[in-house]
Amino acid sequence: SLRPPPKASLLAMLWPSVRPTYEAALRDAAAVDGELPTERWLQPVLRRLDPPWTLPETPALPWEATEDPGAAETEAVEFYWVGTEARIAGTLVHRWLHLFATGRVTPPASGPGELRPITERWLEEAGMAAGSRAVIHERVDSALAGVLGDSRGRWLVGSDGHAELALTGLFEGGLESVMLDRVVIEPDGTHWIVDYKTSSHEGGDLRGFLQAESERYEPQLRKYAALYRAFAGVQPRCALYFPLLRRFVEV
């Protein structure tokens, strides 16, 4: 049987008019349920393939390498995780430098160790394993110490300008979207586009390494400069900054 709707509901106001429709629908449903044959409900039979099928081995192609694939896979995984830790450390360094430059966080006078609890929380939220966090912390601390202990680094985070400036425009006939790590506007009207690079360099020939990095990123900075010139109407100067090396390189 039908239960009347609650008195405070809108349906209760309409109930005298719509009740016959509901009763007819209930009778039709009961009639259909009564006609369903019980023999149509069957217990499904579970069938398994026996023995389990496996993919047959195939011979190696003539041009394939014959080295041990297990060793290559191990090396690739190790290299991947090293790269991942460096990449995540770079992301966190960029995040801290953005917070410094926008005034949302004051660079700690006691050094980057004061920021470790927040960095640790970020790593936990990112799902990083405990064994990887120590390496990332060390790299982040070294980069931030490089910035705070370098006059050029303090100039970068303490000057007027923009941080994480997103631009979209036409470059060489195509639509491009870029993110500028830092734009510094000096009192004399000079505009600097600075791209942070958290890469490190072990061994000698630091000058050669910095020259190679300048040549590598010159096309990217040229694109940044073109889009910024269209945005601000000013021809900027461009540079790379390496917090871990405390080096500022104009490109």
Stockholm file with secondary structure:
# STOCKHOLM 1.0

chainA/1-251         SLRPPPKASLLAMLWPSVRPTYEAALRDAAAVDGELPTERWLQPVLRRLDPPWTLPETPALPWEATEDPGAAETEAVEFYWVGTEARIAGTLVHRWLHLFATGRVTPPASGPGELRPITERWLEEAGMAAGSRAVIHERVDSALAGVLGDSRGRWLVGSDGHAELALTGLFEGGLESVMLDRVVIEPDGTHWIVDYKTSSHEGGDLRGFLQAESERYEPQLRKYAALYRAFAGVQPRCALYFPLLRRFVEV
#=GR chainA/1-251 SS CCCCCCTTSHHHHHHHHHHHHHHHHHHHHHHHHHHCCGGGCCCCCCCCCSSCCCCCCCCCCTTSCCSCHHHHHHHHHHHHHHHHHHHHHHHHHHHHHHHHHTTSSCCCTTCGGGGHHHHHHHHHHTTCCHHHHHHHHHHHHHHHHHHHTSHHHHHHHHSSEEEEEEEEEEETTEEEEEEEEEEEECTTSCEEEEEECCCCCCSSCHHHHHHHHHHHHHHHHHHHHHHHHHHHSSCCEEEEEETTTTEEEEC
#=GC SS_cons         CCCCCCTTSHHHHHHHHHHHHHHHHHHHHHHHHHHCCGGGCCCCCCCCCSSCCCCCCCCCCTTSCCSCHHHHHHHHHHHHHHHHHHHHHHHHHHHHHHHHHTTSSCCCTTCGGGGHHHHHHHHHHTTCCHHHHHHHHHHHHHHHHHHHTSHHHHHHHHSSEEEEEEEEEEETTEEEEEEEEEEEECTTSCEEEEEECCCCCCSSCHHHHHHHHHHHHHHHHHHHHHHHHHHHSSCCEEEEEETTTTEEEEC
//
